[in-house]
Amino acid sequence: MALQICIDESGDIGYSKKSSKHFVVCALIIDNLDILRRIARNTHRNKYKKKKGDMLHAYAESQELKNRLVKKLIPLDMQCVTYVFYKNKLKTEDIYLHATEQIAKYFDGQDVEIIIVAKRDTRKSYNQHILDIYKSHNIKAIFSDPAKDKSLQIADFYSWSVYSKFEKDNSFYFDKLSKHIKLI
């Protein structure tokens, strides 16, 4: 069966003193992304305090909501392939393109139906460059907005969990979801 993948990232791509030390890209692999979409929709529907929009964003959610979400995710049959870039170890002109290349190499030759990437840049040429990286590895990728494709909201939760472990030394959610997480 062909894999369906959604990708999100955490951290920033800068190298200033205020920048994060890590940049994380997570690729959630599951047979059917609709499962993740349904979990995100139901979790948001049951939020006590709803902000504008129909979104879950890990860093802004309550501990209670995060715990409920984890309980729904733990039993799933899925994998989270994660690339953690430690910026002090390797400097590159564009961290995001470098991370995209690493993820694309990992999935090259696998039966990937589609990769859905959280849209992060409005520059058409830059977005095309990202799509070209995947295409060079025979992978079809598209951009989507997390508000429209709810599976990206779950990818956000995983990327935030990994980022929290490496950047903030808070492994609480990483540990709970570790059976899904594979670091590359």
CORCORZI-V395774 format. One record per pair of residues at least 24 apart in sequence whose ideal C-beta (glycine too) atoms are under 8 Angstrom apart, sorted by the first residue. I is the first residue (numbers start at 0). GAP is how many residues later the second one is. Records with the same first field share a line. If there is no record, write none. Layout:
I->GAP / GAP
This chain:
0->30 / 110
1->109 / 110 / 111
2->26 / 27 / 28 / 104 / 107 / 108 / 109 / 110
3->25 / 26 / 27 / 28 / 29 / 109 / 110 / 112
4->24 / 25 / 102 / 107 / 109 / 110 / 111
5->27 / 30 / 109 / 110 / 111 / 112 / 143 / 145 / 146 / 148 / 149
6->96 / 108 / 109 / 110 / 111 / 145 / 148
7->110 / 138 / 144 / 147 / 148 / 150 / 151
8->87 / 90 / 109 / 111 / 150
9->146 / 149 / 150 / 152 / 153 / 157
10->74 / 152 / 156
12->81 / 82 / 83
14->72 / 76
18->68
19->67 / 143 / 147
20->65 / 66 / 67 / 145 / 146
21->62 / 63 / 64 / 65 / 141 / 144 / 145
22->61 / 62 / 64 / 72 / 73 / 76
23->58 / 59 / 60 / 61 / 135 / 138 / 139 / 142
24->57 / 58 / 60 / 74 / 75 / 77 / 78 / 134
25->54 / 55 / 56 / 129 / 132 / 133 / 136
26->53 / 54 / 55 / 76 / 79 / 80 / 88 / 128
27->50 / 51 / 52 / 123 / 126 / 127 / 130
28->49 / 50 / 51 / 52
29->46 / 47 / 48 / 49
30->46
32->83 / 116 / 118
34->41
35->42 / 114 / 115 / 118 / 119
36->112 / 113 / 114
37->112
38->30 / 33 / 34 / 115
39->110 / 111 / 113 / 114
40->109
41->30
42->25 / 26 / 29
43->109
52->94
53->93
54->91 / 92 / 98
55->97 / 98 / 100 / 101
56->96 / 99
57->98 / 99 / 101 / 102 / 103
58->101
65->91 / 107
68->88
69->103 / 106 / 107
72->81 / 84 / 104 / 107
73->102 / 103 / 105
75->104
77->102
78->101 / 103
79->78 / 82 / 97 / 100 / 101 / 102
80->25 / 26 / 101 / 103
81->76 / 77 / 80 / 99 / 100 / 101 / 102
82->100 / 101
83->78 / 82 / 99
85->80
95->24 / 34
96->32 / 33 / 36
99->30 / 33 / 34
100->32
101->82
103->29 / 30 / 32 / 33 / 35
104->32
105->78
106->30 / 32
107->29 / 30 / 31
108->29
111->27 / 28
112->27
113->26 / 27 / 28
114->24 / 25 / 26 / 27
115->25 / 26 / 27 / 28 / 33 / 35 / 36
116->24 / 25 / 26 / 27
117->25 / 26 / 27 / 28 / 34 / 37 / 38
118->24 / 25 / 26
